[in-house]
Amino acid sequence: MADPCISCTTFNILAPIYKRLDKENQSSRESEYKAYWLSRNQSILDRLLYDRSSIICLQEFWVGNEELVDIYENRLGDAGYINFKLARTNNRGD
């Protein structure tokens, strides 16, 4: 009998509250533009689901945005993943 194969993907998705869009204007963040963060995160999810790792670990996940959390939970849940979240200390949003 073959040993089971377990794979793990770890990915820093760079929370939109941290992603700067303009080097000249450091206060401009991706979180201000839903179309940007939604598109980028849909692409990240597409890639994660394509790879089909046994375990997926995400860093800098924007837990402060319920819509984004729901998107990840729904798409990963539909693919059979069980989701766990742990917010960073000090209410940083990710």
N, C-alpha and C positions, 0 to 999 in steps of 0.2 A: 504494500500500500504506500503510495507516495505521500511525502510530507505536505501539509497544506502550505500554500504560498500566500503570504501576507505582505502587502505593500503599503507604504505610507508616503503621502505627499504633504509637505509643509510649504506654506506659501504666505508671503507677506503681501497682502492685497492693498496696502497703503490706504488707510481710511480717507475718504474725501475731505474730512475736516482738517487733514494734514497736507494733502496734495496741493501744492502751489501751482498756479497756472501761468504766472507771469514773473519772470526774474526781476523785472523793474518794479512791479507792484507786489511785494511779498504778502500783502494782506488778502489778495485774491485767491480764493480757495475753490477747489472743485465742488465742494458741498453746496455752493451757491447756485450751481447749474445742474439741475436734475438730469437733463439730457446727457451731460458728460459722464456723471457718476453712474447713471443707470446703464448706459452703453458699455462702459468699461467693465462694470461688474457682471453684466450679462456675458461678455466675452470671457471673463475669468471663469464663470460658472460653466460655460460651454467647454472650456479646456479641462476643467476639473472632472466634469462628467465624462468627457471623451477618454481621459486617462484611466478612469475606473479604479482608482486606488482603494484598497481595503479601508484605509483610514485617511482622513483629510484633516489637517490642522491649519487653521488660518490665524495669522497675526494681523494686528491693526484692523480688525473687523469693526465696522461702525455700528456698535450695538445701540447707540443713541438714536438711530434712525429706524423706526418701526417698519417702514415700508421696505427698506433694504433687508432687514432681518427676515421679514416675511418671505421675500423673494428667495433668499438662500434656504430658509427652512422648507419652503414648499418644493423647490426644485430638487434639493438634496433628499428631502423626505420621499418624494415621488420616485427617486432612484434607489430607495431602500436604505438610506443612511439615517442613523439616529444622531440627533444634534444635541450638543452641549455648548453652553456659552458661559464665559467667565469674564466679566467686565474688569478692566484694569482699575486699580485703586485710584483714589483722589478724583473720581468723576471726570475722567479725561475724555470720555465719549467713545472709546474704542475698547 
